[in-house]
Amino acid sequence: RGGEVGVKLICVLHGDELFSFVMGKTLFHKVWDRHAVEKLPDGSTQLFIGTHLIHEVTSPQAFGMLRDLGLKVAFPQRTFATVDHIVPTDQRVEPFQDTLADAMIKELRKNCSDFGVTFFDIPSGKQGIVHIVGPEQGITQPGTTIACGDSHTSTHGAFGAVAFGIGTSQVRDVLATQTMALSPLKVRRIEIRGKLGPGVYAKDIILHIIRTLGVNGGTGYAYEYAGPTIEGLSIEERMTICNMSIEGGARAGYVNPDEKTFEYLKGRPYCPKGKEWDAAVVEWLKVASDPDAVYDDVKVFQAAEIRPTVTWGINPGQGIFIDEAIPSPEQLPEADRSSAKEALEFMKFKAGQKLAGQKIQVAFFGSCTNARVSDFVEASKFLKGRKVAPGIRAIAVPGSQGVSKICAEMGIDKIFREAGFDWREAGCSMCLGMNPDQLVGDEICASSSNRNFKGRQGSPTGRTLLMSPVMVAAAAVTGEVSDARKVFTQN
């Protein structure tokens, strides 16, 4: 079956001869086969991990287990670390006021030093969210397997890699052996065709996909994003889409590498140089899905049908277009009704209500989904000369020190500050509130992040509305959920 081996044999009898044709393979199957060490008795595969990314939250226990077993890191040159989840973004004076955060960064420094792992620490100028640091350093490359103890590792699939999040015990396995056990996945091709309308961005695409296919729709799948619309997106926009694959239930998401991929990577610190670069590009092109690749499923979306999207509930699949009303639970499939009722009660919304005009208290611009240079550049076009509405707490958090540096060189940080945003240091910040950046009480936050679960942004009663960065900017300047196309008169 195509979903199991990525090939399909078609036999044709011609005279007395039997001809056999081998159908093409997907990128997923090509990369999987290249990294498969052996098939295990339970049917899973021992998979070699080309690149291992770690941070301060899921690695301490894994290193502790190595010490208990008297083991070393098998391939320290394949592991890279940074600090992002717990690091404060308002001030960086150490020791941190949060004693747990201070202990965790110290532990990560010790572990990296003891085991010979490269660490992009705060003084390095390369620190930031792991899924932004990897690509900007050129560590993320096509045709490889990438693992990290963080669910949004799927971000790296934008470069044609097979990337997935893992648990702490698997972090240990990869550190000790550079391999892990993983069951094969099916592959769903998601095609986006046509031209996006004004004010519609990559964030709207992925929120629409998740809304349509469901938060569990991708269970057991890797998503291949394809079609003219995807090909027309920038690499950073593709990263936004791949980032939220996990929110749709998929284990991984990827885009086939192309000239945009190579243009983005060329010259970055950890990428090949000279003749090695030329050879790498040849190999990277080979890893792309074949034109006649076999898929387990194909879904097609029309770009023109997608409009600015905002979530109204407590999972990323509970979203609507900005001009739509919140659905009644009775309008939804029976399996979704209970969650919808719970969401309406928690969010204090009513069925039939429109989100446009809903007052907010906080605007958060950041996260591994939307805190890259292009996100800030796009929003700055509309923020310039405008002011954050009175009483709104607005914070902008670059995804890395590299992003912050470029924004400063371009004057982007100045535009945000003059508009009334609190411009912060790099980190995960309010995306998950595992640091001082948190909601208070039942505040409503217009957020460019990836999850709107209960308590996700630090307060057990805080309410999160996911939307694109430009929609966050529109909410910040109006003080309410707004259609950015109207606020900024996008034509």
C-alpha positions in Angstrom: 0.0 0.0 0.0 1.2 3.5 -0.8 0.8 4.7 2.8 3.1 2.0 4.1 5.9 2.0 1.6 5.3 5.0 -0.7 5.3 2.9 -3.9 2.7 1.2 -6.0 3.4 -1.5 -8.6 1.3 -1.5 -11.7 1.8 -4.6 -13.9 0.9 -4.6 -17.6 0.9 -7.7 -19.8 2.2 -6.9 -23.2 2.5 -9.9 -25.5 4.5 -12.4 -23.5 6.3 -9.8 -21.4 5.3 -8.5 -18.0 6.2 -4.8 -17.4 6.3 -3.4 -13.9 6.2 0.3 -13.2 7.2 1.8 -9.9 5.2 4.8 -8.8 6.9 7.8 -7.1 7.5 8.4 -3.4 6.6 11.3 -1.1 9.3 13.3 0.6 8.2 11.7 3.9 8.9 8.2 2.6 12.2 9.1 1.0 13.5 10.8 4.2 12.1 7.9 6.4 13.7 5.3 4.3 17.1 7.1 4.3 17.0 7.3 8.1 15.5 3.9 9.0 18.0 1.8 10.9 15.9 -1.3 11.3 12.3 -2.4 11.8 11.5 -3.3 15.4 9.5 -6.3 16.5 6.5 -4.2 17.4 6.3 -2.8 13.8 7.9 0.6 14.7 11.1 1.8 13.1 14.4 2.6 14.8 15.0 6.0 13.1 18.2 7.9 13.0 17.8 11.5 14.0 19.9 13.8 11.9 19.5 16.9 14.1 18.4 17.1 17.7 17.3 20.4 19.2 16.9 20.9 23.0 15.9 23.6 25.4 15.7 24.1 29.1 12.3 22.5 29.9 12.5 18.9 28.6 16.2 18.2 28.7 17.2 18.3 32.4 15.6 14.9 33.2 17.0 13.4 30.0 20.6 14.4 30.9 20.0 13.2 34.5 19.1 9.8 33.1 22.3 9.7 31.0 24.3 10.4 34.2 22.4 7.7 36.1 23.3 5.2 33.3 26.9 6.4 32.9 26.3 7.3 29.3 27.6 10.1 27.0 25.9 12.0 24.3 26.5 9.8 21.2 26.8 12.6 18.6 27.1 15.9 20.5 27.8 17.7 17.2 24.2 16.9 16.1 22.6 18.4 19.2 22.0 22.2 19.6 20.5 23.9 22.6 18.9 27.3 23.4 16.9 28.8 26.2 13.4 30.0 25.4 10.4 28.9 27.5 11.3 30.2 30.9 13.6 33.1 30.1 12.2 36.5 31.1 11.7 38.9 28.3 11.5 42.2 30.2 14.9 42.0 31.9 17.9 39.7 31.6 19.8 40.5 34.8 20.9 37.3 36.4 20.2 35.7 38.8 16.6 35.8 37.5 13.9 36.8 40.0 12.1 33.5 39.2 14.3 31.0 41.1 13.0 28.1 39.0 13.9 29.8 35.8 17.3 30.7 37.2 17.9 27.1 38.2 16.9 25.8 34.8 19.2 28.0 32.7 22.1 27.1 35.0 21.3 23.4 34.7 21.2 23.7 30.9 24.5 25.5 30.8 26.1 22.8 33.0 24.6 19.9 30.9 25.8 21.4 27.6 29.2 22.0 29.0 29.5 18.5 30.5 28.3 16.7 27.4 29.9 18.9 24.7 26.6 20.3 23.3 26.5 23.6 21.4 24.5 26.1 23.4 23.1 29.4 22.1 23.1 31.1 25.4 21.9 34.7 26.1 25.4 36.2 25.8 25.9 34.6 22.4 23.6 36.9 20.5 22.0 33.8 19.0 19.5 32.9 21.7 15.8 32.6 20.9 12.9 30.3 20.4 14.3 26.9 19.3 12.2 26.7 16.2 13.4 30.1 15.0 17.0 29.7 16.0 17.4 26.4 14.1 16.4 27.8 10.7 18.2 31.2 11.0 21.5 29.4 11.9 21.1 27.0 8.9 20.9 24.0 11.2 17.5 23.1 9.8 18.1 21.6 6.3 16.1 19.6 3.8 16.0 15.9 3.7 16.9 15.2 7.3 15.0 14.1 10.4 14.7 16.6 13.2 13.5 16.0 16.8 13.0 18.2 19.7 11.3 18.0 23.1 8.7 20.5 22.0 5.4 19.8 20.1 6.0 22.6 17.5 9.1 21.0 16.1 6.9 20.5 13.0 7.9 24.1 12.1 11.1 22.8 10.5 9.2 20.9 8.0 8.9 24.1 6.0 12.4 23.3 4.8 11.6 19.8 3.5 12.6 18.1 6.7 10.7 15.4 8.6 10.4 17.1 12.0 8.5 16.1 15.1 8.2 16.7 18.8 9.2 14.1 21.3 8.9 13.4 25.1 11.6 13.5 27.7 12.3 9.8 27.6 12.8 10.1 23.8 15.1 13.1 24.3 17.2 10.7 26.4 17.1 8.0 23.7 18.2 10.5 21.0 21.0 11.9 23.2 22.3 8.4 24.0 21.9 6.7 20.6 20.9 9.4 18.1 17.9 7.2 17.3 14.4 6.7 18.5 11.5 4.3 17.9 8.7 5.7 15.8 5.7 4.1 14.0 5.4 4.9 10.3 2.9 7.6 9.4 0.4 8.0 6.6 0.7 11.0 4.3 -2.0 13.5 3.5 -1.4 16.0 0.8 -3.1 19.4 1.5 -3.3 21.5 -1.6 -4.1 25.2 -1.5 -5.0 26.6 -4.9 -5.5 30.2 -6.1 -4.7 33.7 -4.8 -5.2 34.8 -1.3 -7.4 37.9 -0.8 -6.2 41.1 0.8 -5.5 40.8 4.5 -5.3 37.0 4.4 -2.1 35.4 5.7 -0.4 32.1 6.3 -2.0 32.1 9.8 -5.4 32.3 8.3 -4.6 29.4 6.0 -3.6 27.0 8.8 -6.4 28.1 11.1 -8.9 27.4 8.3 -7.3 24.0 7.6 -7.6 23.0 11.3 -11.1 24.3 11.5 -12.1 22.2 8.5 -10.3 19.0 9.1 -10.5 19.1 12.9 -8.0 19.1 15.8 -7.8 15.3 15.5 -8.1 15.1 11.7 -4.4 14.6 11.3 -3.9 11.8 13.8 -1.6 9.2 12.3 -0.6 11.5 9.4 2.2 13.7 8.2 0.8 16.6 6.3 2.4 17.6 3.0 1.4 21.2 2.2 1.4 21.9 -1.6 -0.2 23.6 -4.5 0.3 27.0 -6.1 -0.6 29.0 -3.0 1.9 27.3 -0.8 4.6 27.6 -3.5 3.9 31.3 -3.6 4.5 31.8 0.1 7.7 32.9 1.6 9.7 30.4 3.7 8.7 32.1 6.9 5.1 31.9 5.9 5.5 28.2 5.3 7.0 27.9 8.7 3.9 29.4 10.2 1.7 26.7 8.5 4.0 23.8 9.4 4.3 25.1 12.9 0.6 24.5 13.6 0.4 21.0 12.0 0.4 19.6 15.5 -2.8 21.6 16.3 -4.5 19.7 13.6 -3.5 16.4 15.1 -0.7 15.6 12.6 2.6 14.4 13.9 4.6 16.3 11.2 4.0 18.8 8.4 6.3 19.7 5.6 6.7 21.6 2.3 8.8 20.3 -0.5 12.2 22.2 -0.9 12.5 24.6 -3.8 14.6 27.6 -4.9 13.1 29.7 -2.1 14.3 27.2 0.4 17.8 27.3 -1.0 17.8 31.1 -1.2 16.8 31.3 2.5 19.5 28.9 3.6 22.5 29.9 1.5 25.3 31.5 3.5 23.8 30.7 6.9 26.4 29.6 9.5 25.8 25.8 9.6 25.0 25.4 5.9 27.5 23.8 3.4 29.7 26.2 1.5 31.2 26.3 -2.0 31.1 23.0 -3.9 29.6 21.3 -0.9 26.7 23.7 -1.1 26.2 22.9 -4.8 26.2 19.2 -4.1 23.8 19.6 -1.2 21.3 21.5 -3.4 21.3 18.6 -5.9 20.6 16.1 -3.1 17.9 18.3 -1.6 16.1 18.6 -4.9 16.0 14.8 -5.1 14.2 14.5 -1.8 11.1 16.4 -2.9 8.0 14.3 -3.5 7.9 12.8 -7.0 5.2 14.1 -9.4 3.5 10.6 -9.3 3.9 10.1 -5.6 1.2 8.0 -3.9 -0.7 9.6 -1.0 -3.1 8.1 1.6 -5.4 11.1 1.3 -5.6 14.4 -0.6 -7.5 17.5 0.5 -7.9 20.6 -1.7 -8.7 24.1 -0.5 -9.4 27.2 -2.5 -7.4 30.3 -1.3 -10.1 32.7 -2.4 -12.5 31.2 0.1 -10.2 31.9 3.1 -10.8 35.1 5.0 -9.2 36.5 8.2 -9.8 33.9 10.9 -10.1 34.2 14.7 -10.7 31.5 17.3 -13.6 31.8 19.6 -13.1 28.7 21.8 -10.6 26.6 23.7 -8.9 24.7 20.9 -7.5 26.0 17.6 -10.2 24.2 15.6 -12.9 26.5 17.1 -12.4 29.3 14.7 -14.5 31.5 12.4 -14.0 34.1 9.7 -14.0 37.6 11.1 -17.4 38.3 9.4 -19.0 35.1 10.7 -20.9 34.4 13.9 -20.0 31.9 16.6 -21.8 28.7 15.8 -24.4 27.1 18.1 -23.2 23.7 19.4 -26.3 22.2 17.7 -24.9 23.3 14.3 -21.7 21.3 14.8 -21.0 17.5 14.4 -22.2 15.6 17.5 -18.6 14.8 18.5 -17.8 18.6 18.7 -20.8 19.7 20.7 -19.7 19.0 24.2 -16.4 20.9 23.7 -18.3 23.8 22.0 -20.6 24.1 25.0 -17.6 24.1 27.4 -15.9 26.7 25.2 -18.8 29.1 25.2 -19.1 28.9 29.0 -15.4 29.4 29.6 -15.0 32.2 27.1 -18.2 33.9 28.2 -19.4 34.1 24.6 -22.8 33.3 23.2 -23.8 31.3 20.1 -24.6 33.7 17.2 -22.3 36.4 18.6 -19.8 37.9 16.2 -16.2 38.4 17.5 -15.8 41.7 15.6 -16.2 44.4 18.3 -15.3 42.1 21.2 -13.2 44.2 23.7 -9.7 42.9 24.5 -7.3 43.8 27.3 -4.1 42.4 26.0 -2.4 42.1 22.5 0.4 39.7 22.2 2.7 39.6 19.2 5.2 36.7 19.4 5.7 32.9 19.6 7.3 30.3 17.4 4.4 30.7 15.0 4.6 34.4 14.3 7.7 36.2 15.7 9.9 36.3 12.7 11.3 39.4 10.8 8.6 39.2 8.1 5.8 39.1 10.7 7.1 42.3 12.3 7.8 44.0 8.9 4.3 43.3 7.7 2.6 44.6 10.8 4.8 47.6 11.0 3.4 48.8 7.7 0.1 49.3 9.3 1.2 50.3 12.8 3.3 53.2 11.6 1.7 56.5 12.8 -0.9 54.7 14.9 -1.3 54.2 18.6 -2.4 51.3 20.8 -5.8 52.0 22.2 -5.9 53.4 25.8 -5.8 50.7 28.5 -4.5 47.9 26.2 -1.4 46.1 27.4 0.4 45.3 24.1 3.7 43.4 24.0 5.9 42.5 21.1 8.4 39.7 21.6 10.9 38.9 18.8 11.5 35.2 18.3 15.3 35.4 18.6 18.1 37.8 19.2 18.8 37.6 15.5 15.2 38.8 14.7 15.5 41.6 17.3 18.8 42.8 15.8 17.4 42.9 12.2 14.3 44.7 13.4 16.4 47.3 15.2 18.5 47.8 12.0 15.3 48.3 10.0 13.7 50.6 12.6 10.9 48.2 13.2 11.3 48.2 16.9 11.0 52.0 16.9 7.6 51.8 15.0 6.3 49.3 17.6 7.5 51.3 20.5 6.1 54.6 19.1 2.8 52.8 18.6 2.7 51.9 22.3 3.9 48.3 22.2 6.3 47.1 24.9 9.2 45.8 22.9 10.8 42.8 24.7 13.8 40.5 24.6 13.6 37.2 22.7 11.7 34.2 24.1 8.5 32.3 24.2 6.9 34.9 26.4 3.1 34.9 26.8 2.6 32.1 24.3 2.4 29.7 27.2 3.1 31.9 30.2 5.9 29.8 31.6 7.6 33.0 32.6 6.5 36.4 34.0 4.5 37.3 30.8 1.0 36.1 31.8 -2.6 37.1 31.6 -4.3 38.2 34.7 -7.8 37.0 35.7 -10.1 36.5 32.8 -8.4 39.0 30.5 -9.0 38.5 26.7 -5.9 38.4 24.6 -5.6 38.9 20.9 -2.6 36.6 20.3 -0.4 35.6 17.3 0.5 32.4 19.1 -0.6 28.8 18.4 -2.8 27.6 21.3 -5.9 28.8 23.0 -6.2 26.1 25.6 -7.5 26.9 29.1 -4.7 28.4 31.2 -2.3 28.4 28.2 -1.2 32.0 28.8 -0.6 31.8 32.5 -4.0 32.5 34.0 -6.4 29.6 34.6 -9.3 31.9 33.5 -7.5 33.9 30.9 -9.0 33.9 27.4 -7.0 33.6 24.2 -8.1 34.5 20.7 -5.7 33.3 18.0 -5.3 35.4 14.9 -2.7 36.6 12.4 -0.1 39.2 13.4 -1.8 42.0 11.4 -5.1 41.1 13.1 -3.3 41.4 16.4 -2.1 44.9 15.4 -5.7 45.9 14.4 -7.0 44.7 17.7 -4.3 46.6 19.6 -5.0 49.9 17.9 -8.8 49.6 18.2 -9.0 47.9 21.6 -11.3 45.2 20.2 -11.3 42.3 17.8 -11.4 44.0 14.4 -11.2 43.2 10.7 -7.8 44.4 9.7 -8.9 44.9 6.2 -11.3 47.6 7.4 -9.0 49.1 10.0 -6.1 49.4 7.7 -8.1 49.7 4.5 -6.3 46.9 2.7 -7.3 46.7 -1.0 
